Amino acid sequence: MAFANSAISDIIATTIQSRSGELADNVLNNNALLQRLKKRGNVRPFNGGNVILEELAYNDPNTNNTNSYSGFEVLNISPNSPISAAQFDIKQYAAAVTISGLETLQNAGEEQIIDLLDGRMMVAESQLMNRIAGDIYLDGTGNGGKNITGLAAAVPDAPTSGTYGGIDRGTWTFWQSQKYSGVTDGGAAVSAANIIQYMTALTIKVVRGNDKTDLIVADNTYYSYYVNALQAIQRVTSDESAGSGFASLKFYGGGQAADVVLDGGIGSNATAAHMWALDTKYIFFRPHRDRNFVPIGGERQAVNQDAVVKLIGWAGNMTSSGSQFQGVLIA
């Protein structure tokens, strides 16, 4: 059956297209980590290729030729080029907006159709935002390995083994992130009584010169512990994140200052009983330049139905060029 109004596909396309830039911003502002990456300029679109590359420099003790010397001593000039790249697969996401011929007839007039589409787009966009905001905490193995490579892979609970970005952590220790376990490293499970001590210990482990934690993301449990630990003193709110709608505090420890944000509440995204100490200088959100929350292809007319479907799509991944500067606090 032919679609009742052939012009509807154009309305769907133009309506989605006009909202695509706003959707991209909303996704970034829907998550404290993504918002910080946006502020840093670490949302970096890529043009193409079969993988996303993050160049990195590291110290290979086997080739490092740096040394002191005296007078005419022969110098070590053996090749030393510890520059490589981590590589990340391109992950794809899509949400569908559908309208039937009957709905087109029932919502006659362009304005009424757009009103109907607006409601459905808000639902599709919210689902897409929430899916990506949740997946950035996971390890990328979900849905048959098609999910974003998130914090569970970039900053795992067991950082001395496994492969991340194509680099074997067991072989290359510079690629190992840090972890601090309350029970194993601190001697007691994480609680309000010890969480500040544990946060200080973890953030000190990821310092190198000016490289240090600038964002701490917590689930409901650990954020509550931190709030309770501060009850006896005046809490310092971070205007930067709190002003954007995130429950946010400040952390001062080991000579550092970082925002502490909650990614929890209703439908908590953050993994339970986890707190990440992140140096966002080395974390990136990498959308494809041509697939950053935009319509995918033309209208899709159902073969045996009076309906049209349009897809909103995104492709890319979350990447890192400095795993050693990231840490996680676990039970």
Number of C-alpha atoms within 10 A of each C-alpha: 10 13 18 15 14 11 10 20 20 12 16 24 20 13 16 22 16 11 16 19 13 11 23 17 14 15 20 21 20 19 24 25 23 23 20 21 21 17 11 13 12 18 19 14 18 15 11 11 10 9 15 24 19 18 13 14 13 13 14 15 10 7 12 15 14 11 7 7 10 7 5 6 8 8 12 11 9 9 9 14 12 13 11 13 15 19 19 22 22 21 19 16 19 18 19 17 20 14 19 19 19 13 14 19 12 11 15 11 10 13 11 13 19 17 12 15 19 17 12 16 23 13 15 18 24 16 14 22 20 16 16 20 25 19 20 25 19 21 19 23 13 12 7 7 12 14 22 30 27 23 26 18 23 30 26 23 20 14 24 18 15 15 17 23 21 12 16 15 19 14 13 15 15 16 25 28 24 24 26 21 19 20 12 11 13 16 9 12 14 24 18 17 13 16 21 19 15 20 26 16 18 24 31 17 20 22 17 10 6 6 13 22 25 18 21 27 22 27 21 20 17 23 26 15 18 21 14 14 17 16 9 8 7 7 13 13 16 18 14 12 18 16 11 14 13 20 18 25 22 17 22 13 16 15 8 14 15 20 23 27 24 25 26 19 11 7 9 14 23 24 17 15 15 20 28 26 27 25 23 23 19 19 26 23 20 21 24 21 15 16 18 20 29 21 25 17 11 12 16 13 16 14 10 8 12 17 21 20 17 22 23 25 20 24 19 24 23 23 26 26 21 23 24 22 27 29 31 27 24 20 19
